[in-house]
Amino acid sequence: VQLQASGGGLVQAGDSLRVSCAASGRTFSSYAMGWFRQAPGKEREFVAAISWSGVSTYYADSVKGRFTISKDNAKNTVYLQMNSLKSEDTAVYYCAGDSSEWRRVVTASTPFEYWGQGTLVTVSS
């Protein structure tokens, strides 16, 4: 099972960026997915999660209203659209897959079991 994140880069404050996470080795269409991030010198923190169907989403307060998580089950891919980026959004962004199928409601405590390598997002001020 592999989760491959991509799309990171260097942007300026106020810009937008979309990062993607493609799954291979198994289908994640029936699994909730999440995004986490880890800034230099800090612990990894929850960013956003989406239910298996995409109907339910949950966001950290720090990104609510600026970030949007979505998933394309046909492409086995989850996305994180990031708008109005701030310097404090600078981090390595990781995607994660739920430990169980068919979860309809997600929170920051959803037990993610599968992890991909990260993609670096750097926001210059």
C-alpha positions in Angstrom: 0.0 0.0 0.0 1.4 3.3 -1.0 0.1 6.9 -0.6 2.1 9.3 -2.8 1.7 13.0 -2.0 2.7 15.6 -4.5 2.1 19.2 -5.5 4.1 21.0 -2.8 6.3 23.9 -3.6 7.3 27.5 -2.7 4.6 30.1 -2.8 4.0 33.6 -1.5 1.7 34.5 1.3 -1.8 34.9 0.0 -1.3 32.4 -2.8 -3.1 29.2 -3.4 -1.8 25.7 -3.9 -3.3 22.2 -4.3 -1.6 19.1 -3.0 -2.7 15.6 -4.1 -2.3 12.2 -2.7 -2.6 9.1 -5.0 -3.1 5.7 -3.5 -1.8 2.5 -5.1 -1.7 -1.1 -4.0 -5.3 -1.0 -2.8 -8.3 1.1 -3.4 -9.1 3.8 -0.8 -12.5 4.6 -2.3 -14.2 3.0 0.8 -11.9 4.7 3.3 -11.9 8.1 4.9 -8.7 10.1 4.2 -6.9 12.8 6.0 -4.2 15.4 5.7 -1.7 16.2 8.4 1.3 18.5 8.5 4.6 18.9 10.4 6.4 22.2 10.6 10.1 22.4 11.4 10.7 21.7 15.1 7.0 21.0 15.8 4.9 17.9 16.2 2.7 16.6 13.4 -0.8 18.1 13.5 -4.1 17.3 12.0 -5.3 19.5 9.1 -8.4 18.0 7.5 -10.3 14.8 7.0 -13.0 13.5 4.7 -15.3 10.5 4.9 -15.3 7.7 2.5 -18.1 9.2 0.4 -16.9 12.7 0.6 -20.0 13.9 2.3 -18.5 14.6 5.7 -15.4 16.8 6.2 -13.7 18.1 9.3 -11.0 20.8 9.6 -8.6 22.2 12.1 -9.6 25.6 13.3 -6.3 27.0 11.9 -7.3 26.2 8.3 -11.1 26.3 8.4 -12.4 28.6 5.7 -9.1 28.5 3.8 -8.5 24.8 3.0 -10.8 22.4 1.3 -10.3 18.6 1.3 -11.9 16.5 -1.4 -11.5 13.0 -2.9 -12.0 11.5 -6.3 -12.8 7.8 -5.6 -12.5 7.0 -9.3 -9.0 8.2 -9.3 -8.2 6.9 -5.8 -6.9 10.3 -5.0 -7.4 12.9 -2.3 -6.8 16.6 -2.6 -6.1 19.5 -0.3 -6.9 22.9 -1.9 -5.1 25.6 0.1 -6.1 29.2 -0.3 -4.9 32.4 1.4 -1.8 30.7 2.5 0.1 32.1 5.4 3.8 31.7 6.5 2.6 29.5 9.4 1.2 27.0 6.9 4.8 26.1 6.0 5.2 22.4 6.7 5.6 19.0 5.2 2.1 17.8 4.4 1.2 14.1 4.8 -1.9 12.2 3.6 -3.3 9.3 5.6 -5.8 6.5 5.1 -8.4 5.4 7.7 -8.0 2.1 9.5 -11.6 1.1 8.8 -13.9 1.2 5.8 -17.2 3.1 5.3 -16.6 5.7 8.0 -19.3 8.3 7.6 -18.3 10.9 10.1 -14.7 12.1 10.5 -13.0 14.1 13.2 -9.4 14.9 14.2 -9.5 11.7 16.2 -10.2 9.4 13.3 -7.7 6.5 13.5 -5.6 6.8 10.4 -3.4 3.8 9.8 -1.9 4.3 6.4 0.6 7.0 5.8 2.3 8.4 2.8 5.5 10.3 2.4 5.1 14.1 2.7 5.3 17.0 0.3 6.9 20.2 1.4 4.9 23.4 1.2 6.8 26.6 1.9 5.0 29.9 2.2 7.2 33.0 2.0 6.0 36.2 3.6 
